[in-house]
Each structure stands twice: as C-alpha cells, then as structure tokens.
C-alpha cells in the first residue's frame, strides 16, 4: 500500500470515500434496473439486449475500470479509517452516543468485509465468466445469453441463501453509508438532514429488497428454466 494514501488527512479520506461511495450507489441503481428486465420479460430477450448494449458500448466499458478502482479504493479507505479510529481511541467510552452504538455504524467494517467477499464471488460467477468463459448465444442473435447465466446461478439454493443474507447486510451498510457520505461532504443541517436520513432508508430498502425479490422470483418460479 502506498504511503501517500496514509499521509492524507482523515477528512480528505472521508471526502474521497464519500464521493466514491455515491458513485458505487449509482452503479447499484443501474444494475438493479437492468436485472429487473428479467422480471418484466422472462424470455430473457430484454435483459440480454441491455447486457449486450453495456458490453459493447465503449463509454460503459471504460467506466468499468473506474468501477473496479472505486470498489478497491472504497475498501482500502474504509479499512484505513477504521484502523485509525481504533488506534486513536484504544479505550472505549463508558457511555457512548448513538453514533457509536447504532448497529448501522457499529458494524460498518464487518458488513463491509462480508459484502466484499460476496462481491468477489459475484464477480467470479458473472463478470469473469462473461469475459473469459464460454457463454451460449441467445436464440439466433449475436448476443450472449447472460440471462441464462443469471438464471443458472439463481437456481442454486446455497448461492441464493448467501445472496439474500449479503443483500440484507448491504441494506444496513447503505443506510449508514449514505448519511455519512453527506456528513463527510459537509452537508449536515437541521433543514435537510432529516430528508437525507429518510432517503437513505428508502434507497437501502429499495435496492436490497429489489435484488432479493428478483432473485427469489427466479429461484421459485417455474417460468425460469436453467
């Protein structure tokens, strides 16, 4: 790890982490929208068209490197800040405030690590298979049948169970992270902080339940055949 990252102030690291986190949140919303195509069109045609567009669009393809870099930077900064907090306060307060005792903030590093493990497995099952494996062609088109790959994975009980648990933890992570991002950016005011807190709840629930719903519909419905 480069020493230059460690030399930045905690405030600078928090601001960078906040901006990266908001960028990753946008990715989750786009990813959820594309995945929802499988629910609206079980034939997989709509989903495969969306996946094919994203896989062949130069701008989107170039953005994937920013995405991967963002994930890595977000994780590194999160670990550094957590370790610095532990070192700066080796003895815990006898009476801690809500910011320290809230489960959303207290276990951020733990949920983050579990989500990171999940992302590694998720990327291996989808991204690396699509890039380096063999994906069948959809119908008589030139598009890869990525929808079939999704259905095959979401028909595995163990993976679905782990996926659901990871997404529940993601909801906890997003709920606190979204609020913290705006606080790190200096947007903390009595007028709009309640709105930000409410929006963080809505986004964390919609994103997590959205992915969970798609997964469970595919797993339990006979319309989706692997």
C-alpha positions as CSV (number, residue, x, y, z in Angstrom):
1,X,0.0,0.0,0.0
2,X,1.3,3.4,-0.9
3,X,2.3,5.7,2.0
4,X,0.8,8.6,0.1
5,X,-2.7,7.3,1.0
6,X,-1.8,7.2,4.6
7,X,-0.5,10.7,4.6
8,X,-3.8,12.3,3.6
9,X,-5.8,13.7,6.5
10,X,-8.8,11.8,7.8
11,X,-11.1,14.5,6.5
12,X,-9.7,14.1,3.0
13,X,-10.0,10.3,3.1
14,X,-13.6,10.6,4.3
15,X,-14.5,13.0,1.4
16,X,-12.9,10.7,-1.2
17,X,-14.6,7.7,0.3
18,X,-18.0,9.6,0.3
19,X,-17.7,10.5,-3.3
20,X,-16.6,7.0,-4.3
21,X,-19.5,5.6,-2.3
22,X,-22.1,7.7,-4.0
23,X,-20.6,6.7,-7.4
24,X,-21.0,3.0,-6.4
25,X,-24.6,3.7,-5.3
26,X,-25.4,4.9,-8.8
27,X,-23.9,1.7,-10.1
28,X,-26.2,-0.4,-7.8
29,X,-29.3,1.5,-9.1
30,X,-28.3,0.9,-12.7
31,X,-27.5,-2.7,-12.0
32,X,-30.9,-3.2,-10.3
33,X,-32.7,-1.6,-13.3
34,X,-31.0,-3.9,-15.7
35,X,-31.7,-7.0,-13.6
36,X,-35.4,-6.1,-13.3
37,X,-35.7,-6.7,-17.1
38,X,-35.7,-10.4,-16.2
39,X,-38.9,-9.9,-14.2
40,X,-40.6,-7.9,-16.9
41,X,-39.5,-10.3,-19.6
42,X,-38.9,-13.9,-18.6
43,X,-37.8,-14.7,-22.1
44,X,-34.5,-13.0,-21.3
45,X,-34.6,-11.0,-24.6
46,X,-34.9,-7.6,-22.9
47,X,-32.2,-8.4,-20.3
48,X,-29.8,-9.7,-22.9
49,X,-30.3,-6.6,-25.1
50,X,-29.4,-4.5,-22.1
51,X,-26.4,-6.6,-21.2
52,X,-25.3,-6.6,-24.8
53,X,-25.5,-2.8,-25.0
54,X,-23.5,-2.4,-21.8
55,X,-20.9,-4.9,-23.0
56,X,-20.4,-3.3,-26.4
57,X,-20.7,0.4,-25.5
58,X,-17.2,1.9,-25.3
59,X,-18.1,4.5,-22.7
60,X,-19.7,2.0,-20.4
61,X,-16.8,-0.4,-20.9
62,X,-14.3,2.3,-20.0
63,X,-16.4,3.1,-16.9
64,X,-16.0,-0.5,-15.6
65,X,-12.3,0.3,-14.8
66,X,-13.4,3.2,-12.7
67,X,-16.0,0.9,-11.0
68,X,-13.4,-1.7,-10.1
69,X,-11.0,1.0,-9.0
70,X,-13.8,2.6,-6.9
71,X,-14.5,-0.6,-5.1
72,X,-10.9,-1.1,-4.3
73,X,-10.4,2.5,-3.2
74,X,-13.6,2.4,-1.1
75,X,-12.4,-0.7,0.7
76,X,-8.9,0.5,1.3
77,X,-10.0,3.8,2.7
78,X,-12.7,2.2,4.9
79,X,-10.1,-0.1,6.4
80,X,-7.6,2.7,7.0
81,X,-10.1,4.9,8.6
82,X,-11.4,2.1,10.8
83,X,-7.9,1.2,12.0
84,X,-7.1,4.9,12.6
85,X,-10.2,5.2,14.7
86,X,-9.2,2.1,16.7
87,X,-5.7,3.4,17.3
88,X,-6.9,6.9,18.2
89,X,-9.4,5.6,20.7
90,X,-8.0,2.4,22.2
91,X,-10.1,2.7,25.3
92,X,-13.8,2.8,24.6
93,X,-16.0,5.4,26.2
94,X,-18.0,4.3,29.2
95,X,-21.1,6.0,27.8
96,X,-21.3,6.0,24.0
97,X,-23.5,8.2,21.9
98,X,-25.9,6.9,19.2
99,X,-23.3,7.3,16.5
100,X,-21.1,4.7,18.3
101,X,-23.8,2.3,19.5
102,X,-26.1,2.3,16.4
103,X,-25.8,-1.1,14.7
104,X,-25.7,0.6,11.4
105,X,-22.4,2.4,12.3
106,X,-21.0,-0.1,14.9
107,X,-20.7,-2.9,12.4
108,X,-19.9,-1.0,9.2
109,X,-16.5,-2.6,8.9
110,X,-17.9,-6.1,9.5
111,X,-20.7,-5.7,7.0
112,X,-18.2,-4.2,4.5
113,X,-15.9,-7.2,4.7
114,X,-18.8,-9.7,4.2
115,X,-20.1,-7.6,1.3
116,X,-16.6,-7.6,-0.2
117,X,-16.4,-11.4,0.0
118,X,-19.8,-11.6,-1.7
119,X,-18.7,-9.2,-4.4
120,X,-15.7,-11.4,-5.2
121,X,-17.9,-14.5,-5.6
122,X,-20.4,-12.5,-7.6
123,X,-17.8,-11.1,-10.0
124,X,-16.3,-14.6,-10.5
125,X,-19.7,-16.1,-11.3
126,X,-20.7,-13.4,-13.7
127,X,-18.1,-10.9,-14.8
128,X,-15.2,-13.3,-15.2
129,X,-17.4,-16.0,-16.8
130,X,-18.6,-13.4,-19.3
131,X,-15.1,-12.1,-20.0
132,X,-13.1,-15.3,-20.0
133,X,-15.6,-18.2,-20.1
134,X,-18.0,-19.5,-22.6
135,X,-21.5,-18.1,-22.6
136,X,-24.0,-19.5,-25.1
137,X,-25.5,-17.3,-27.8
138,X,-29.1,-16.1,-27.3
139,X,-31.5,-17.6,-29.9
140,X,-30.4,-16.6,-33.4
141,X,-28.7,-13.4,-32.4
142,X,-25.1,-12.3,-31.8
143,X,-25.9,-11.6,-28.2
144,X,-24.5,-13.7,-25.4
145,X,-27.2,-15.3,-23.2
146,X,-26.3,-13.6,-20.0
147,X,-29.8,-14.0,-18.8
148,X,-29.4,-17.8,-18.8
149,X,-26.2,-17.4,-16.8
150,X,-28.1,-15.4,-14.2
151,X,-30.9,-17.9,-14.0
152,X,-28.5,-20.9,-13.7
153,X,-26.8,-19.2,-10.7
154,X,-30.0,-18.1,-9.1
155,X,-31.3,-21.7,-9.2
156,X,-28.6,-22.8,-6.7
157,X,-30.1,-22.8,-3.2
158,X,-26.8,-22.2,-1.4
159,X,-25.9,-19.2,-3.5
160,X,-29.4,-17.7,-3.2
161,X,-29.3,-18.0,0.6
162,X,-25.9,-16.4,0.7
163,X,-27.1,-13.7,-1.8
164,X,-30.1,-12.8,0.3
165,X,-28.1,-12.6,3.6
166,X,-25.4,-10.4,1.8
167,X,-28.1,-8.1,0.5
168,X,-29.7,-7.7,3.9
169,X,-26.3,-6.7,5.2
170,X,-25.9,-4.4,2.3
171,X,-29.1,-2.6,3.4
172,X,-27.6,-1.9,6.8
173,X,-24.3,-0.8,5.2
174,X,-26.1,1.6,2.7
175,X,-28.4,3.0,5.4
176,X,-25.5,4.4,7.4
177,X,-23.1,5.0,4.5
178,X,-25.4,7.3,2.6
179,X,-25.9,9.5,5.6
180,X,-22.2,9.5,6.4
181,X,-21.3,10.5,2.9
182,X,-23.3,13.7,3.0
183,X,-22.0,14.4,6.5
184,X,-18.4,14.0,5.2
185,X,-19.2,16.4,2.4
186,X,-20.3,19.0,5.0
187,X,-24.0,18.7,4.1
188,X,-25.2,18.4,7.7
189,X,-28.0,20.8,8.5
190,X,-31.2,20.7,10.5
191,X,-33.3,21.6,7.4
192,X,-32.2,18.8,5.1
193,X,-30.5,16.2,7.3
194,X,-33.9,14.6,8.1
195,X,-34.6,14.3,4.4
196,X,-31.2,12.7,3.8
197,X,-31.9,10.2,6.6
198,X,-35.2,9.4,5.1
199,X,-33.8,9.0,1.6
200,X,-31.0,6.7,3.0
201,X,-33.7,4.4,4.4
202,X,-35.7,4.4,1.2
203,X,-32.6,3.7,-1.0
204,X,-31.2,1.0,1.2
205,X,-34.6,-0.8,1.4
206,X,-35.4,-0.4,-2.3
207,X,-32.0,-1.6,-3.5
208,X,-31.7,-4.6,-1.2
209,X,-35.3,-5.7,-1.5
210,X,-35.3,-5.2,-5.2
211,X,-32.3,-7.5,-5.7
212,X,-33.7,-10.0,-3.3
213,X,-37.1,-10.0,-5.0
214,X,-35.6,-10.6,-8.4
215,X,-33.5,-13.5,-7.0
216,X,-36.4,-15.2,-5.2
217,X,-38.8,-14.8,-8.2
218,X,-36.2,-16.6,-10.4
219,X,-35.5,-19.2,-7.8
220,X,-39.1,-20.2,-7.1
221,X,-40.8,-19.5,-10.4
222,X,-41.1,-22.3,-13.0
223,X,-41.0,-19.7,-15.8
224,X,-37.3,-19.5,-15.4
225,X,-35.6,-22.7,-16.6
226,X,-31.8,-23.2,-16.4
